[in-house]
Amino acid sequence: MNRLLLFCFSLAVCSLVHAADTLTLDLPAILDNYMQTPDGYWEDTYAEDVVIEDELFRFSHTGSSDGGGGMAYWEGFTLCTSGDTQNYGKEGDSDAWISRQWGCMAGGGVGKDGKAVPGAPYLVAYWGFSLELLDPDYHSLRVDFLDKKAHLPVGVWICNHPWPYYGNINGDGFASAFSQEGDYFALVAHGLNEKGESTGVTVRFMLAEYTGGALHQSAGWEYMDLSGLGAVNGIYFTMETSDTDALYGANTAVYFCLDRLSVLSAEEEKQPLVRPSGLQAVSAGEDSILLAWNKVAGAEEYLLYAGEEEAGKTTDTCFVFRNLQPLASYTLSVMAVSGKDTSDIASLTASTTDNTAPTVPQGLHAEPELYSIVLTWLPSEDNVEVKRYTVWLNGEAYRQTSSCTCTLVGLEPATEYLLEVSAEDKAGNKSGRAQLRASTLTDSALGDIDADDTDLSVYTIDGKPVGHLLPEKRGVYVLKTKNRQSTIVIN
């Protein structure tokens, strides 16, 4: 006879603790309804057509005394008091775990203070993922509300089960030890609507993670915040692991322990929309940025802003901001909306790109001297701003300048040179090179400084003319003009 049917309507005490505005599962209050074996687990764990429930929560359970080949089978939730923390596995062998599935790394259920209570009951959960692959509507780890009303989940206490805990450290008959950066084992909570369908909103909790060169996993009870699920008519859990087999699925033993699930009473007022989280600038172009965020429970649509200006609205959880300026920084914001209700606004700063190079400089003009050439050109055009120009002499970079002129000095008389100029913008995009060939003057091109028809100035050093322009190099120069001669010292 099904013991559950005998006891479910004759509870001696209320199994829900009313703390503030929450309803919390109290497993000690229903322990007598789920008789324990000497090994500390519910004696109907391998029975069919039984579940675990109290006044509000029903925890799913599937069992069979003969799962094939003489093997008993169960999945879902079972109530335990074992508190066993020992390791029964070793690398390459998991057989001993089959009869020792009832432990809890904390050593017992969780008390109101978040600490383990030896001997106190807790739920052991086993995720039957193989059946879920065959039927997407089946959830082996499901929690339904018996009043058929929507509730607002608050949180639940979670503890690592010994089998995956030690398997993550040492490996076992199926699992490999977590030893690589990024190895992980996680629990995921999903919301269910009034039709028993997934709401699409999830909350993720990390049970074990190898990061920073070390494995991090707790042996105590940890609180999992479920408020992000919003108003739901039920909850179901799935698990994730980096250690998987392409054919058989998870290698990690997919167990965890659960206690003190809390939800807000159905009579509570509708909760305000939470601020969108997980904002991320997924991609950016010269005139657009793609923004994405996590779904907000209860939101009907989202309003988007670029700075103070409204940019649009969407029912999706991503939006493309368009008609932006290249290489510019923007404050992008999103607000959840449901009827007249709005959430707090969430923002991030993101920048557009600039992939357009400046135009090639035009109008190159050379004014040659005996030992120098003055090169000028017209400004290049760019979609943002030209930062500087590079002047090239015979293929070698000579100088960078922000102006449109450059004097090339120290040249040889009567010599042809290849002069080039390229433009570069603030993003580092560079134009092609504009080219011009020009020759310096010959010695005779200086002319007779004593002639009446010249007012040229000639600089000499050690009697050798160096040009009509003031030299840039240090030295003592003689300046000869039509009417006088003087000494110039350049330091």
N, C-alpha and C positions, 0 to 999 in steps of 0.2 A: 504494500500500500504506500502511496506517496505521502511521506511525512510532511512535505511542504503544505499540502492541502489541509492537513490536520491542524497545523499551527498558524497559518498565515493570518487568520482572523481571530486568533485568541491570544494575542500578545499581552503579556502581563504589564509591560511598561511601554511607553512611547519610545520608538526607535529614532526619533528625530529630536535633536537638541536645538531649542530655539534660542539662538544667541544673537542679540541685537535684531537685525532684519534678515537673518539667514536661517536656513533649515539645513542641518548638518547630520550626515549619516553617523549613527552611533552603533557600531558593530557589537560591543559588549551586551547591548540590550536585546539582541536577537540571537546571541550565541547558543542559547538553549534550544533553539529551533533547528540547529544544524549540528547534530551530534558528531563528535570528533573521534577519530580512530586513535589508538595508542601512539601512532606516529604524528598526531597533531594535524590532521586534515579532515575535511567533511567526508563522512562515510558514504555519501551519495555522489561523490565526485564522478564515479564511473557509471552512474545511473542515467537512464533516459528520462526525458520529459520533466525535468526539474529545473528550477531557477532559484536565485537568491533574491529576496525582496524584503522590504519593510513597508512602512506606510506610504512612502513616496517613490523610492527607487526600486527598479527591477533590473538586476544584473543578469545578462545572458549567460547561458550554460548549455553546452552540448556534451553528452556522454554516451558511452557504450561499454558494456561489460565485455564485449567481444568486438574489437575493432578490426578483426581479420587476422588469421593465423594464430588465434588464441590470445591475441594482445588486446588489452583493454585500452580505451581511448577517451580523452576529454579535451575540451578547449573552452575558452571563455573565462569565467570567474569561478573560483572556489574559495570557501572560507577556511582559514587555517589558524592554528595557534602554536605551531611548531617552534618558530623563532630560531630555527637551525641556521648557523652561519658557516658550517664546515664546507670544505671543498671536496667533492666526491669524484671529480674528473681529473684527467691528466691529458697531456698532449697525445692525440691519437685515440683517446678512449673516453666515451661518455656513458657507457652502459650503467654505471653505478648511480647516475642521476635519475634514471627512470623511476626508481622507488624512493627518491629523495627530492621530490619537486616542491616541497612544501615550506621551504625556508624563507628567511628574510634577513638581509644583511644588517639591519638595525637590531635584530634580536627579538622583536615583538612589535605590536601595533603602536600607533602614535598617540600620545596624550594631548591634552589641550595646550600644553606648553611647547609642542613640537618635538618632544623627546620620546624615545622609545620606552614602552612599558613591557617588561618581560612577561610573557604569558598572555598578553592582550591579543585579541584576534585582529586579523587583517585579511584582505583579499589578495590571493595570488591570481594573476591574470596570465593566460597563455593565448597568444594571437594565432588563430588558425588561418594563416594567410592562404594556404593551398585551396581551401574551399571558396575564399573570396575571389580568387582568380577565375574560378568557374562561374560564379554568380556575383556580379558587381553589386547587386542589391542586398547581399548577405553580409552582415557585419558580426564577426564572432565576439568582439568585445563591445557590446552595446549596453547602454544604460537608458531605460525608458522611464518616464514619469507616469505613475499610475493614475494621477488625476486627469490625465489627457490635456493638461494645460501647459502653456508656455512658461518657462522659468528662465531666470538670468543666472547662469553659472557664476560662482564666485571663485572657487579654487578647490584643489584636492591635494592631499599629501601623497607623495610618490617615493618609493624606495627601490633600490636595485635588488634584484633577485640573485641569489648566490651563483646559479648556473651561468648566466651571462657575465656576472661580475668576475668570476675566476677565469672563465673562458677568454675574456678580453685581456687578461693578464698572461695566461699560460697557453691558451688554445685548448681544444679538446678534440673529441672524435670528429667533429664537423667544422668547428670554428678555428680561425687562426688568431694568434695573439695580435692585439693592436700595437704596432711598432712603427708605423709610417705616418708622417704628417698628414692630417686630414682623415685618418680612420675615426669612425664615429658610430654611435648607437643612440637612437633618438626615439621618443614617444610623441605621437601626434594626436591631438584631440580634434574631432570634427563635430559640427553642429548638425542636428536633424530638424526639419520643419514639421508642420502638422501632418504632412502626407508621408512622413518617414523618409523623405529624401534629403540628401546632403544639402546644407545651405551654402556650401562652397567656402565657408569661413573656417579656418583652422588655427590652432595654437600649438606650437612646437616646444618640446622640452628635451634638453640634452642629458642623456643618462651616462654616456661615456664619450670621451673625445681625446684623441692623441694630438696634442698641439704644444708647440714650444719645446719639442724634444722629450715630452713626458706624457704618460697616460693620466687623465684626470677623470675620476668617477667617485661618487660619494657612497659610503657605507651606511649613511644615516638617512633619516627622512628629510625630504626636500619639498618645499611648497611649490606647486605648479599653479600659476595664476590663469584662470579660465575666463576672466571677464571679457576678453577679446572676442569670445564666441557670440556675445550678444544674446538676445532672447531666442531660446530654442525649445523644441518639444522633446529633445533627447540628445544624447551624446554617444559617439562611438570612437574607439581608439584604434589606431594602426601604429606600426613600428617601422623604423628605417635603420638600415645598417650598411656600412661600406663593404662588409664582408658578405658577398652574395655569390650564388652559383647561377649561371645563365639558364640552367634547366630546372633546378630544384628551388631556387629562391634563396632566402636568408640562410646563411651558415651559423650566424650568431643565434644562440638560444633565445627565442623571442618571448621572454617572461619579464614581468615587473610586479611590484606589490603596490597596493592602493589602500587608502584609508581616509576617513573623514571628508568625503565629498560634500561640498556646500553650495547651495543655490539660494537666490533671493526668493522670497515667498511670491506666489502667483498674484497676491493682492498688492504687491508693490507697484508704485507708479512707474510708468514707462521711463526708462533711463535715457538721459540725453545722449545724443550721438557723440562718439569719441572722436578725437582729432585724428585725421588720417596719419598713418605711420608708414615707415619704410620708403619714404620718398627717395627717388633715385633718378638722376639724369642719365637715361639709358644711352642716348646718342645725341650728337650735336652736329649741325652743318653750319654753313656761312649765314643762313637766315632762319634756322629752325632748331628747336631742341625738343626731344622726346622725353617726357616726364612720366614716371610710373610710381604707383603706391599700392599699399595693401588695401583690400576691400574693407569697408566699414560696415559693421552689422547694422541693418536698419536703414542704410542710406538708399535713397531713390535715385539720386544723381549727384554730381560733383560740379562745383563752380571753380573756374581756374582764373588766376590773375598773373599778369606780368607787371611787376612793380605795383602801382596803385590802380592800373587799368584792368578791367575785366577782359579776359581773353577768350572766353567761351564756356561751354558746359558739356558734360558727357555722362553717360551711364556706365562707361567702361572704367577701368582702373589705370588708364594711360591716356595721354593727350599730347598732341603735337602743337607747340607754340610756333607760329609762323610770322613772316614779315618782320623778322628781327634784323638788327644791324650786325655786320660781321665783326668778329673780334671784340665783342662787347659782353659785359657782365650783367646778368639779370637776376632779380629776386623773383622766383616762381613760387606760386602759392596754390593750395587746393583746400577746399572746404566741402564737407559732406552736407547734403541737404535731404530732408525728409519732410514734405509738406512745408509747414512754416518753421520747422525746427532746423537749426544749422549747428554744425560743430565748430569748435575753435579752429582757426586757420593754421595750416602747417606750411612751412616755407623752406626753401633751400636756395642757394646761390649757384648759378651755372653760367657758363660762357659759351658763346658761339665760336666758330673757328674762322680762319681766313686762309684759303688755299689759292687765292688769286695773286699772281705776281704782278709787279708794276710793269708799265709799258717800257719798251727799250728807249733810252734817252735819244732825243732827236736834236738836230741843228748843231752838231759838233763843229767848233770853229777854233782854229789854231793861230796864235800870234807868235811866230818864232823869233828868237834872239840868237846871239852867237852861241851861248852856252845854256839856254833855257827855252822853254816853250810855254806860253800861257794858253791853257785849254779851257773853253767855255762850252756850255750846252743848255738846251731848254729843259725845264723841269719835266720829270716823268709823271704819269698819272697812275693812281692806285685807288682801289675801292675803299681803303681805309686811310693810309698815310704813308708816304715815302719817308723812311727813316734816314737813309744815307746812300751815298754813291761810292763805288770803288773805281779808281782810275788805274788802268793797266798800262805798263810800258813794255813793249815787246813781249807781251804774254805774261809778264810778271806783275803781281799786285804792287802798285806803287804807293797809293795813299787812299784813305777813306775820308770823305768830307760830307757835311750836310748841305753845303752850298753847291752852286752849279758852275764852279770855276776851280781850277787847280793849276798851280805853276810848277812845272817839272824842271828842276835845276840840275846842275852838274853834268850837262850833256856835252857831247863833242861837237865842234863846229862842222858845218857842211856834211851833216849826217842825217839820213832819213830814219824816222822812228815810226813804229806802229803804236798808235794811241787808241785806247779803248775805254769805255765807260759803261758800267752796269749799275742798276738801281736795286735797292733792297728795302722791303717794307718792315713794319713793326713785328710781323709774324715770322720774319726770316725768309719770306719768299723772294727770290731773286729773278730779275729780268735777264734777257740775253744781253750781249755786249754790242754797243754801237762802236764802229771803227772809223778811224781816220789816219791817213799817213801824212806826215809833215816832216820837213827838213829844217834843221837849224841853219843860221846864216853863215856865210863864209867870212874870213877875216876882213876882206875888203868891204863887206857889207856894213861895217861900222862907220865907214865914211871918214872924211877929214874933219876932225873936230875943230880945226881952225878956220874952216870955210865959213863965209858970211851967211850962207843959206842953211845952216844947221844949228839946232839948239839941243842936240843929243847930249846926254850925259853918259860917260864911259867909266866903268869901274875897272881898275887894274890892280894886280897884286904881283909884286916882283917884276913889274914892267909888262906883265901879260894881261891883255884885256880879258875880262870875264863876263861882260855883258852890259846892257843898258839898265838893268834892274838892280835894286839893292840886294846884294848877296844874302843868303840865309845862313851860310856857314860862318863860324867864328874866324876872325883874322883881321889883319890891318890892311885896308884898301886905300888906293889913291883914286879920288873922284876928279875926273877931268871934264870940264865943260868948256863952252866957247870962250868964256871970259876969265875963268879962274881954275885953280887946282887946289884940292884940299885932301887931308887925310881923314879916313873914316875907320873907327875901331868898332868891331862887332864882337861882343862877348857872348 
